[in-house]
Amino acid sequence: MSADGYRLVPEKIVISAPLMQGGLVEDYRAHINPDLFQDQKELELALAASEDAAKKVDLTDALVLKLSYKNICDIDHLDAMEKVHTLCLDNNVIGRIENLGHLTNLVWLDLSFNNITKIEGLETLVNLKDLTLYHNQIEHIENLDMNKNIECLSLGKNRVNSLDCVGYLRGFSKLRMLNLEGNAICNEEEYRLYVIGFINQLDYLDFVMVNEEERVRAQETFQDELMILQEKEVIEKTTRDRDAAQKAETELLKLANLSVVQNLFEDMLEEDSELSKLRTLPGVNEMLEDYQDQVNEACEEFRALGLEQYELRKTEHWAFSEVVQRTRNKAATEARKLVEMFNTEKVQTVQEVLSMFNRAGDEDTKFSGIEDMYEAKKRLQNLESRINGLRDQLISIEVKQLEIQDKMLNEFETRYGDIKNKNLELQNTCFRRVEDCETAHSTALGELCNSLAEKLSNGELDHLAEETRELIGNKEVLDTAIQGSNDIHIGKLLAKEDETRAEEMTMFKATLNCFKETKLLKSRARLAEIKQLSQDLKTDIKSVLVEISEQNDDDEYA
């Protein structure tokens, strides 16, 4: 503070519920047009009414929030604003875009006139159409890859200094209005034509309408650059599509427990320390290629059959889930009807009792007869005692549907188990086939080495390197290498088989346990609901009894 007690720097404000409520009030008041009122009194009444209406709005239901000129330093405490589609935080001192990820309904976001240095934190705002970051300190246009619905982007008066950003914005096909005025790039020669040429769907650039003549001229001026960029974009798109397809394939194989087929051959050879030695022998690389083709063929057949099994498993899972849900719905409907019937009877009985209580027209005749009092009490107590019967009926319905579920679950376990057993059979077939390929390959390697040794003794391999000839001539070393290689391959193969088999059993058990746990949790919740319903009904009836007792000042009855 200064010497005279005044604050020289405004206090930084944190977003709070009162601040947000005040923002709603200001917004409501701003919609009042003074010109529509005859005098100041009418205007003041309208403003007061709008303020009252704003104060009644629950923040969780607010669709628009404007907190401009509040000296806000951080974006925070907006957890309750999930429905908001328009958020204005302009003219504050915000330094970072953060804590907006949950506001997935945002369509318009205004963060102009702040101290923001980087575009970030907007990844989940996929519905965003209008983004205003005018007059900040941003140098790069980035991190908007998930915001492909943007139609209006304002980045004027920032520090963007490279036309490379224009290439980045080509990926935003819905972008119609772009403002970059006031950035260093605007000083580039032919800036406007460049932007229009590379983002040719723009309707407005820097608040000036783009005409058709400009589009044509821009396309002609930068034809060569555009062609190069388009070729690059095609390559990048192809790469992205391929990566996406590979990712989808990997995820699918994981769900179907077929991940092993992707790199089985490479995994088997990965730790083979003898392979580099054997590869120096003529003919070995060709044998390895044939071996790999055989393994891939076995894996591809396993993949195709395994995916068929996966579809069967999904169908079985879906069908069982549907029939279980229908059983639950049927039981819930039956229980609901019983509760509704009882509630109808309860309301009717209470009304009749109160009618008996009030049928006389004055105090002297209220419940004039002891018989009426006794009858009212009896009817309420009878209704109260019947609550236990209702509770037992509801529990019986729940138990019955649980028994049905248990029977269905046993049948599902059998059918699902058949699919699991078929999967295990397919796994065994694939791994035994690959194992046979490995055995054949190892045998062929041994025969090749014998053949090479014979040729070596006949002087037919003099053209080979001396080191290679020495290896061929050392049968013990070669036999050890072939056997070591075979052991490594078989060991890796069996380990992969154990992993795949274990995963199949885990998935089978997990599916069954999930259904069993869900059944248990839902049953517990339903029984708790029945218990609470019973208590609430008894409380209702007792409250009527107490009311009658108090009004008649009958301590004995109470």
N, C-alpha and C positions, 0 to 999 in steps of 0.2 A: 504493500500500500504506500501511497505518497504521504507526505508530511501532514496534509490536511485531512487524512483519513479516507480518501477515496481510492478505490481499487483501480490501478492503472491497467492491469490485464484482466479481462473478464474471467470469471470462475468457470472452469470446465464442468460441463453437466453430464451426468450419467442418465441413460434412459431408465425411466421408472414407470410404474403404473399410473401415478398421478400425472406425470408428464404426457403419457400416451392419452389419458382421458382428456387432458387439456387440449391436446392436438385434435381430438375428435370434436371438441366444443368449437375450436377455432374454425375447423372445416365446415361444420354445420352452419355457423354464423356467416361464413363467407358466401354461402349459397343464398343468403337473403339479399334481395335487390331493393335498395332504399327507394328507388324510383317508383316502385309498385304500391307505395303506401301514401296515404293522404296527409298524415301528419307524423310528428316525432313520436307521439304516444303509441300509435299503431306500430310504428317501426320497433320501438322498444319492447312492446308486447311480443312481436314476432321473434325478435332476437332472444328474448327470455324463453319463449317456447322452444326455439331451436336448441338453446343451451340445455334445457331440461331433457329434451329428447336425446341429445348426445350423451348426457350423463347416465341415461338409462341403458345405453348400449353396452352389452357385455364385450369385453376385449376379445374374447374367443370367437365372437361372431363378426367382428369388424372386418370390412372389406377394403377400406381405405385408411391409411395412416400417413399424416403429413406432419413432420417435425422439422420444419425449415427454420433457420435462424435461431437455433436453441443453444448454440455453442457446445454441441455434443462432441465428445472426444472419442468414444468407442461405440461400436455397434454391439449391443448386448441386451439381454433381458427382453427379447422378443419371442420367448418360447410360447406365449399364449396366442400369438398372432398367426396361426397356421392357415387361416382362411383368407388372409389379406392378399389382394391382387395388385394393389397400388401402394408403393412405399416411397415416400419423398423424404430424404435426409439431406437435402441440399443446403448449402450455406451454413456448414458447421465446421468443425476442426478434426474431422475423422481422418486418420492416417492409414487405416487398413480395412479392406473388405473382409469381414469375418462374421461368423455366427448367423448366416442367412440360409444355411443348407436346408433347414426344415421348412422354409417358406416356399414350398414347391408350387404353390398356386400363383406366385408372382408373375405378373404380365408387364408391369411398368415399374422400373426402379430408377430413381433419380438420386445420384450421388454427386451432382455437380457442385462446384465451388467448395472443395474440401482439400485435404493434403495427401491424397492417395497417390502412391508411387507405383503400384503394381495391380494389374487386373488378376484377381484370384478369388477363390471361395464361391464361385457361381456354378460349379459343376452340376449340381442337382436342380438348378432352376431351368428346367427344360422347356417351360412354357413362356419364358421371358421373350417379349416382343419388342419392348422399348427400353433401351439402356442408355442412360445419360451420365457421362463421366466428364462433362465439360469443365474446363478450368481446374485441373488437378496437376499432378507432376508425373504423369505416366510417360514412359519412354518407349514401351513395346506393346503392340496389340497381340495379346496371347491369352491362353487358358480359357478360350471361349468355344472349344471344340464340341462341347455338349449342348451349346445354346444355338442350335441350328434354326430355331424359329425366330430369331431376331430380325425385325423388319426396319427398325430405326436405331441407329447407333451414333451417338454424339460424343466425339473425342476432341472437340475444338479446344484451343488454348491449353495444350499439354506440351510434352517434350518429345513427341514422335519425330524422329529425324531420318528415317530410312523408308524408301518406297517399297521395301520388301514386304511391309505390312499389307500392301495392296494385294500381293499374291496370296497372303494368308486369308484375306477376306473373300477371295474367289469361292471359297467353300461354303459361303452363306447365300444359298440360292434365293432366299426370301428377303434379303436385304434390299430395301427400296430407298431409304434415306440415310445418307452418310454425311457427317460433319467432321472435317479435319482442319477447318479454318483456324489459323493462329498457331499451327505447328511449323517446325522448321522445314518439313517436306513441301510445304506450300510454296517455298521459294525456288523449288526445282523447276527447271525449264520444262514447259509443256506439262506441268503437274496435272492440270484438270483433264487434259486429253488422255494422259497416262492412266489416271484412275478410271475414267469412263471406259477406256478401251479394255482394261483388265477386269472391270466389274460392270459389264455392259447392261445389266438389268436395272441399274440405278435410275430412279425417277428424279431424285434431288441430290445434288452434291453441294455442300456448303450453302444450303438454303436457296440454291438456284436450280430451277428446273432444267433437266437434261433434255435437249431436243434431238430429233432423229438425225439431223445433219451432223451434230457433234458425235453421235454414235458411229456413224459411217466414217467420218474423218478419223476418229480415234482408232477404229478397226484397221483402216488403211495405213495409218501412221505407224502402228506397232504390230503389223502383220507378222513379221519374222519373229519378234520376241514372243508373240502370242502362240505361234506355232510350236516353238521350242517348249514353252511353258505347258501347253496342252499335251505334248508328247510326254513330258515329265509327269504330269498329273495322271495320264493313263497308266504309266508304269507304277506310280505310287498306289493308284487305285487297285491295280492288279495285285500288287504286293499285299495291300490291306485285305483284299478279298481272300487271297490265299491264306494269309495268317488267320483270318476269321474262320475260314473253313477248317483249317488245321485245329484251331482251338475248339470249334464245335465238335470235330471228330474225336479229339482227345476227351472231351467231356462226355460224349456219348459212349465211348468205349469204357470210360471209368464207371459210368452208371450201369453198364451191361457186364462189368467185371471182365473186360476183354483188353485191358490196357497192355497186357503182355504181348499182344500181337504186333504192336507198333514197332518195337525195336528188339525183338527176341534174338535175332541173329547177332546184331551188334553187341547186345548184352552178354551173350555167350562168349564172344571173342574179346571182350573189353579187357580182361585181366590175363589174357594169354601171353605170357612172357616168352613162350617158345615160338610163337607165330612168326616173328620177324626173322628168326633163323631159318624156318622152313620156307618162307617166301622167297628166299634166294635161290631155291631149287627150280629149275625149269619145269613148267607145267603146273606148279602149285597154285599160282594165282588163278589160272583157268579153272582148276578144280574147285577153288574157293567160290568162284562165281557160280558154278553149277550147284554147289552146296547151298549157297545163299538163295538161289532160285527155288530150290526144293523146300527150304525152310519157309520162305515167303509164301509159297504155294500152300503149304500146310496151314500157315497162319491165316491166309486169306480165306481158306475153306472154313476154318474154325470161326473166323470173324463173321462170315455170312450166316452160318448156322447159329452162332451165338446171338446175333442180332435178332434172328427169328424167335429165339427163346426169350430174348428181352421183351419183344413185343407181346409174347404170350404172358409173360410175367406182369407187364403193365396192365394188360387186359384183365387178368385175374385179380390183380390188386384193385383196379377200378370197380370191377363187378362186385367184389366183396364189400368195398367201401359203400357202394350204392345200396346194397341190400341191408347192410347194417344201419345205414341212415334211415331207410324206409321203416325198418323195425323200430327204431327210436322214435321216428315221427308218429308212427301208429300208436305206440304206447303213450306218447305225449298227448296226442289227440284224445285218447280214451281218458287219460287222467284229467285233462282240461275240462272235458264234459262233466265229469264227476264233481270237480271243484265248482264249475259254473252252476250246476244243479243245486249244490249245497248252498252256494252264495245266494241264489235266488230264494231258496227256502229260508235262509237266515234273514234276509232283508224283509221277506213277507212276515216272518214270525215276529221280528223286532217291531215292525210297523203295527202289527196287531196288538202286541203287548203295550206299546206306547198309546195305541188307540184306546185300549181298555183303561189305561192309566189316566187318560185325559178325556174320557167320553162324557164325564159329568161336566156340567157347565160352570160350577163354582167350587170353591174350596171345600164346602161342607159335603159335597157329594163325590169328591175325588176318591176313587177306590173305596166307595162306601161300604162294600162288603168284604169280609175277610176271605170269602170264597174267590173273589176276583183277584185279590192279592196272591192267594195261594196258587191259583191257576196260572197267573203270569209267571210267578217264580218257577213253577213246575215246568212250564213250556220252555223257559230259558235254560233251565238245568238239563232238560231232556235234549235240547239242541246242543248244549255244551258236551253232554255225554256222547252224542253221536259224532263228535269231532274225532274221537279215538277210532270209531269205525271207519270214518273217511280216511284217516291216516293209514289204517291197516289195509284198506282197499288200494290206496295209492302205492304203498310198499309192495303189495301183492303184484300190482301191474309191473312195477320195476323189477321185481324178482323174476317174474315170468319172462319179461323181455331179455333179462340177463341169461336165463336158461336157454332161450332161443339163440342168443348171441354165442353162447358157449358151444352149442351144437353146430352152428354155422362156422365158428372158428375152427372146430375140429375138422370139418369138411374142407375148409380152406387150407388148413395145415397139410392135409393129405394131398390136395391138388397142387399146392405151392411146393410141397415136398417132391412131387413127381417132376416138376420143372427143375428144381434144384438138382435132383438125381440125374436128370438128362444133361444138365450143364456139366456136372462132374464127369459124366461119361464122355461128353464132347472134349472136355479138358484132357482127360486121359488119352483119348484117341489122338489128339493133336500132339501132346508131349511124347507119346510113344512113337509117333511117326517121325518127329524131329530127332528123337533118340536113335531111331533106326538110320536116319540120314547121317547122323554123327558117326555111328558105327561104320556105315558104308564108306564115309569119307575117310575115316581113320584107316580102314582096311586098304582103301585105294591109295592112300599116302604110303603105306608100307609097301605095296606092290610097286608104286612109282619109284621108291627109293631102291628097291631090289633091281628094277630095270635099269636105273641110272648107274648103279654100282657095276652091273654087267657091262654097260656101255663104256664105263670108265676103264674097266680092265681091258677092254678091246681097243682103247685109244680113240674112242669116238667123241670124247668130250674135251678135247684139248683146247677148244675155242673158249671154254668157260674160264672164269677167273680162278686163280690158284686156290684162293680161300674156299670157293664153292666146291672145287674138286676134292679138297681135303675133307670137307664136310661129307660129301657123298661117299668118300672112302672110309669114313668112320661109322660103321654100322651101329655100334653101341650108342654113340651120341645121338644118331638119328632115331633109333628105337626109343631112346629115353625122351627125346623131344616130341615124337609122335604120341607116346603114351601120356606124357605130361600135358600136352595140348588137349588130348581126349579127356583126361581127368578134369581139367579146368572147365571144358565145355559141358560135360555131363553134370559137374557140380553146380554150375550156374543154372543149367536147365532144370535140375531137380529142385533147386532153391526157388526158381520162378514158379514151378508147379506147386510147391508147398504154399507159397504166397497166394497164388490164385485160388487154390482149393480152400485155404483158410478164409479168404475174403468171401468166397461163396457161402461158406457156413455162417460167417458173421452177418452177411446181408440177410440170409434166411432167418436167423434168430432175431435180428434187429427188427425185421418186419413184423414177425409174430409178437415180439415184446411190445412194439409200438401199439399194435391193436389192443393187446391185453392191458397195457398201462392206460390207454385212452378210455377203454371200457371201465376200468377201475375208477379213474378220475371222474368220469361223467356220472358213474353210479354214486360215488360219494357226494358229488355236488347235488344230484337229484334227491338223495336221502336227506341231506342237510336242508334242501329247499322244502321238502315235505315236513320236516321237523319245525322249521320256521313258520310255515303256513299254519300248522296245527297250533303253535303258540300264539300267532297273530289272531286266529279265529277265536281262541279262548279269551284272549285279552279283550277283543271287541265285545264279546257277550258279557264278560265280567264288568266291563265299563257301563253297559246298560243296566246291569243289576245294581251297581253302585249308584248310578244316577237316580234310579227309582228309589233306592233306599234313602239316599240323601234328601230327596225331595219330600219323602213321606216321614222323614225324621224317625225311622224305625230302626233302632240300634240292633234289635234282635235279628231282623231280616238281613241287615248289613253283615 
